[in-house]
Amino acid sequence: MWATPWKQQEIDSKDAIILHQFARPNNGVPSLSPFCLKMETYLRMADLPYQNYFGGKLSAQGKMPWIEYNHEKVSGTEFIIDFLEEKLGVNLNKNLGPHERAISRAVTKMVEEHFYWTLAYCQWVDNLNETRKMLSLSGGGPFSNLLRWVVCHITKGIVKREMHGHGIGRFSEEEIYMLMEKDMRSLAGLLGDKKYIMGPKLSTLDATVFGHLAQAMWTLPGTRPERLIKGELINLAMYCERIRRKFWPEWHHDDDNTIYESEESSEGSKTHTPLLDFSFYSRTETFEDEGAENSFSRTPDTDFTGHSLFDSDVDMDDYTDHEQCK
């Protein structure tokens, strides 16, 4: 069960995971926060029932997201995952050996401690006007636009200050984007033609990488990271689509059948359906691919064999060779 309450209310966390996170944005994406999206995606990957709470209150450490479980409060996605593994016995990394676990942790730190800041710069500094349009604030009213503007510019100041303290903010815009591109190319090289980052099986790293790459895919229209992920690094785009379609069945996107790197497509024709915050029940087992092997039709998101580019392993070299032979 993955449930989201209609209204914010006093909640009893007995035997339930209560996930505190920022309100849904209004562009159909679950979260503008890579860490909130990471955490909620992890819960779905681990098939753990949870309830969302969009109260906006930060944890005692000033973090978002955070959880409550049997009145215990835990913040920081790494500590939350450790806590859930200990309490509930889940483990998405059970198929990884010691060497793979070491690689997974190293990549996690690259994504969360380096790539994250370049995304934050693009989202809250360079592309702030577009981000402001997506931001959803509770209450609404005649001053909602002004409040949205104030919140965005306060966030911009915080991001710039924290980036300066981190060190990455002391570089020029061009240098920041160069660092972002290096990280994205590293992820694309690591993924290759595999289904998931560490191979055919899911791991915790996939929740982390998806939470961050999804921002480039769906929250940064017209920017360099979006052009890169939907163009040259198309394997990352297909990876994001695989995870979105498998674990976010209610997250419908108008570009579901987009053939990436299509500059002729009209940006103005794109619309977004907000992700509704209603209670629903499902299980990940229902998302497994179904259908007979010999009953398929060619669609924009299938390869020349009829297999989905998003839901199966893809040999990009074979696909390219076939296209060139046409």
ABEGO torsion letter per residue (X at the ends): XBBBBABBBBBBABGBBBBBBBBBBAAGBABABAAAAAAAAAAAAAGBBBBBBBAGBBBAAGBOBBBBBGGBBBBEAAAAAAAAAAAAGBBAAAABBAAAAAAAAAAAAAAAAAAAAAAAAAAAAAAAAAAAAABBBBGEEAAAAAAAAAAAAAAAAAAAAAAAAAGAAABBAAAAAAAAAAAAAAAAAAAEABABAAEABBBAAAAAAAAAAAAAAAABBGBAAAAAAABABAAAAAAAAAAAAAABAABBBAAAABBBGBAABBAAABBBBBBBBBBBBBBAAAABBBEBAABBBBBAABBAAGBBAAABBBBAAAAAAAAAAX
